[in-house]
Amino acid sequence: MYDVIRNFNVDYVYFDLIFLIIFIIALIIAKKKIPLLAFFIGGLGINFLIDWGIWLHQGLREISLPFNFAGATVLFFLWFSLSYGIEYSYVFLMFEEKSYKAKLKWTLFIFLGWLIVAFLSQLIPLNDAKIKTIRHMSDLRTLRIAIVLIGYLTLFLLRYDWKKILYLFSIGFLIHFMMESVLLISNIRPGSISILLENSLIEFNMGVPFFYLLYDKLLKKIK
């Protein structure tokens, strides 16, 4: 077992909510319907159901909040899950966008947005009450690596170009690396460079090949 920990102030939530609203508006203005759906479905349909619906009630997730009003925990996890929705939205943005300039624009927008949120919450003392989340995880490294290999092997067997496969792997690595590196350098999540690299290579790449098959075989045609 190992623990995934976050320590942050309440005002981190405030600033992140502002960024989430800006991100949603940007998707709407750019008419990015599929990434917008991925944002909500990934955040609420996947993360919320797993994080709040399963892990919290099975004791795998612990949370310490500085407030205790009715529904506080549910509201917290709704925000927490939607915050992760950006990762889902990003990979579908990278599936859709054709130009390097557009891909770079979205990448910098998200990375800089996360950086600004993290450091503003530490520099501007709106509410420095502490929130702590802990996720107790089994050390399933072999299984996680196997899922990644199965996903990308499936793309290879379906005769996708190796350059496309490498591109998809880089997307999965980059989005998780951006999020985790911001948490690391802002001291929100304790850890190390080696753990950062390992998680970035594995975590989101367990889903990227299957997300792309869904996009390429179904969503792109509907669009």
Wavefront OBJ file of the C-alpha trace (Angstrom):
o trace
v 0.000 0.000 0.000
v 1.059 3.594 -0.585
v -0.646 6.937 -0.001
v -1.389 9.713 -2.499
v -1.673 12.939 -0.500
v -2.740 16.522 -1.184
v -2.393 19.406 1.287
v -3.899 22.719 0.190
v -5.830 25.758 1.378
v -9.550 26.390 0.944
v -8.797 29.299 -1.377
v -7.167 26.823 -3.790
v -10.723 25.610 -4.420
v -11.909 29.189 -5.067
v -9.208 29.923 -7.620
v -9.595 26.532 -9.290
v -13.344 27.066 -9.663
v -12.617 30.337 -11.462
v -10.204 28.528 -13.776
v -12.738 25.760 -14.450
v -15.343 28.354 -15.463
v -12.835 30.068 -17.772
v -11.897 26.689 -19.269
v -15.540 25.768 -19.925
v -16.185 29.157 -21.557
v -13.099 28.676 -23.746
v -14.388 25.274 -24.893
v -17.800 26.739 -25.690
v -16.327 29.683 -27.628
v -14.069 27.313 -29.583
v -17.087 25.016 -30.219
v -15.313 22.011 -28.749
v -18.376 19.872 -28.078
v -16.650 16.516 -27.641
v -13.936 17.820 -25.260
v -16.675 19.623 -23.312
v -18.631 16.377 -22.958
v -15.417 14.578 -21.983
v -14.869 17.196 -19.270
v -18.208 16.477 -17.595
v -18.454 12.754 -18.323
v -14.847 12.105 -17.281
v -15.064 14.295 -14.198
v -18.514 13.281 -12.953
v -19.230 10.019 -14.739
v -15.849 8.467 -13.956
v -13.910 10.305 -11.257
v -16.835 11.269 -9.010
v -18.392 7.812 -9.114
v -15.057 6.164 -8.317
v -13.656 8.723 -5.865
v -16.794 9.537 -3.866
v -18.996 6.594 -4.754
v -16.460 3.796 -4.197
v -13.134 4.844 -2.652
v -14.575 7.115 0.055
v -17.135 4.569 1.190
v -14.621 1.716 1.150
v -12.094 3.649 3.228
v -9.585 4.010 0.386
v -10.112 7.782 0.383
v -9.787 9.985 3.471
v -10.551 13.685 3.604
v -10.130 16.362 6.260
v -12.256 19.492 5.722
v -12.234 22.657 7.879
v -16.029 22.937 7.591
v -18.843 20.549 8.400
v -22.105 21.816 6.903
v -24.665 19.472 5.348
v -23.476 18.169 1.986
v -19.941 19.574 2.384
v -18.255 16.303 1.461
v -20.394 15.766 -1.644
v -19.837 19.348 -2.818
v -16.107 18.987 -2.264
v -15.939 15.824 -4.348
v -18.028 17.383 -7.111
v -15.393 20.125 -7.424
v -12.511 17.691 -6.940
v -13.797 15.407 -9.696
v -14.548 18.211 -12.149
v -11.038 19.528 -11.611
v -9.772 16.197 -12.959
v -12.202 16.555 -15.855
v -9.692 18.841 -17.551
v -7.432 15.834 -18.123
v -10.167 14.022 -20.044
v -11.019 17.141 -22.003
v -7.371 17.703 -22.916
v -6.841 14.317 -24.530
v -9.921 14.778 -26.711
v -8.715 18.271 -27.636
v -5.450 16.693 -28.766
v -7.411 14.087 -30.759
v -9.335 16.847 -32.560
v -6.802 19.597 -33.122
v -4.753 19.336 -36.307
v -2.358 22.272 -36.068
v 0.668 22.407 -33.791
v -0.205 25.978 -32.857
v -3.657 25.018 -31.578
v -2.282 22.078 -29.606
v 0.375 24.290 -28.016
v -2.237 26.933 -27.177
v -4.422 24.500 -25.230
v -1.419 22.899 -23.533
v -0.014 26.215 -22.284
v -3.489 27.436 -21.319
v -4.042 24.444 -19.039
v -0.522 24.229 -17.604
v -0.240 27.938 -16.860
v -3.781 27.945 -15.482
v -2.901 25.203 -13.003
v 0.302 27.004 -12.017
v -1.533 30.278 -11.429
v -4.215 28.567 -9.337
v -1.642 26.794 -7.157
v 0.504 29.846 -6.449
v -2.305 32.404 -6.134
v -3.839 30.246 -3.408
v -0.546 30.498 -1.513
v 0.194 34.160 -2.213
v -3.292 35.613 -1.612
v -4.634 34.706 1.861
v -8.367 34.573 1.174
v -8.904 31.490 3.298
v -5.870 29.526 4.470
v -7.837 26.863 6.320
v -6.289 23.494 5.448
v -7.760 20.660 3.403
v -6.073 17.272 3.268
v -6.957 14.357 1.032
v -5.396 10.901 1.219
v -5.894 8.026 -1.182
v -4.704 4.610 0.038
v -3.610 2.712 -3.042
v -2.528 -0.893 -3.480
v 0.799 -1.284 -5.209
v -0.614 -2.655 -8.473
v 2.259 -1.483 -10.674
v 2.373 -4.703 -12.706
v -1.364 -4.607 -13.410
v -1.271 -0.911 -14.338
v 1.613 -1.456 -16.742
v -0.224 -4.448 -18.236
v -3.319 -2.297 -18.902
v -1.153 0.306 -20.670
v 0.519 -2.375 -22.802
v -2.809 -3.995 -23.683
v -4.259 -0.657 -24.750
v -1.408 0.320 -27.039
v -0.965 -3.232 -28.337
v -4.627 -3.116 -29.338
v -3.948 0.019 -31.404
v -0.955 -1.718 -33.013
v -3.015 -4.805 -33.880
v -5.675 -2.553 -35.384
v -2.924 -1.248 -37.690
v -2.686 2.289 -36.397
v 0.497 4.018 -37.513
v 3.325 3.809 -34.979
v 3.691 7.606 -35.097
v 0.039 7.929 -34.080
v 0.594 5.459 -31.240
v 3.622 7.391 -29.965
v 1.658 10.628 -30.241
v -1.193 9.218 -28.163
v 1.252 7.953 -25.539
v 2.835 11.404 -25.350
v -0.605 12.955 -24.778
v -1.308 10.625 -21.851
v 2.128 11.318 -20.384
v 1.993 15.082 -20.834
v -1.401 15.811 -19.274
v -0.661 13.810 -16.129
v 2.873 15.195 -15.923
v 1.552 18.759 -16.104
v -0.945 18.216 -13.285
v 1.392 16.271 -11.008
v 4.397 18.568 -11.587
v 2.326 21.612 -10.573
v 1.247 19.844 -7.377
v 4.855 18.835 -6.681
v 6.569 22.191 -7.220
v 3.874 24.029 -5.253
v 4.290 21.565 -2.344
v 0.645 20.529 -2.511
v 1.592 16.899 -3.076
v 4.673 15.400 -1.405
v 6.631 13.146 -3.696
v 9.705 12.873 -5.886
v 10.743 13.221 -9.519
v 10.938 9.436 -9.937
v 7.371 8.953 -8.658
v 6.220 11.851 -10.852
v 7.721 10.258 -13.968
v 6.408 6.777 -13.168
v 2.855 7.973 -12.566
v 2.929 10.219 -15.639
v 3.961 7.320 -17.851
v 1.285 4.988 -16.513
v -1.743 6.689 -14.916
v -3.630 8.365 -17.758
v -2.123 6.131 -20.423
v -4.241 3.315 -19.001
v -7.201 5.060 -20.627
v -5.891 7.030 -23.614
v -5.857 4.136 -26.160
v -9.476 3.253 -25.339
v -10.544 6.911 -25.387
v -9.001 7.265 -28.830
v -10.766 4.166 -30.163
v -14.046 5.604 -28.877
v -13.273 8.916 -30.584
v -11.974 7.456 -33.855
v -14.565 4.725 -34.318
v -17.651 6.495 -33.029
v -17.510 10.089 -31.842
v -15.627 11.463 -34.848
v -18.196 9.966 -37.212
v -21.116 11.336 -35.195
v -19.472 14.751 -35.194
l 1 2 3 4 5 6 7 8 9 10 11 12 13 14 15 16 17 18 19 20 21 22 23 24 25 26 27 28 29 30 31 32 33 34 35 36 37 38 39 40 41 42 43 44 45 46 47 48 49 50 51 52 53 54 55 56 57 58 59 60 61 62 63 64 65 66 67 68 69 70 71 72 73 74 75 76 77 78 79 80 81 82 83 84 85 86 87 88 89 90 91 92 93 94 95 96 97 98 99 100 101 102 103 104 105 106 107 108 109 110 111 112 113 114 115 116 117 118 119 120 121 122 123 124 125 126 127 128 129 130 131 132 133 134 135 136 137 138 139 140 141 142 143 144 145 146 147 148 149 150 151 152 153 154 155 156 157 158 159 160 161 162 163 164 165 166 167 168 169 170 171 172 173 174 175 176 177 178 179 180 181 182 183 184 185 186 187 188 189 190 191 192 193 194 195 196 197 198 199 200 201 202 203 204 205 206 207 208 209 210 211 212 213 214 215 216 217 218 219 220 221 222 223
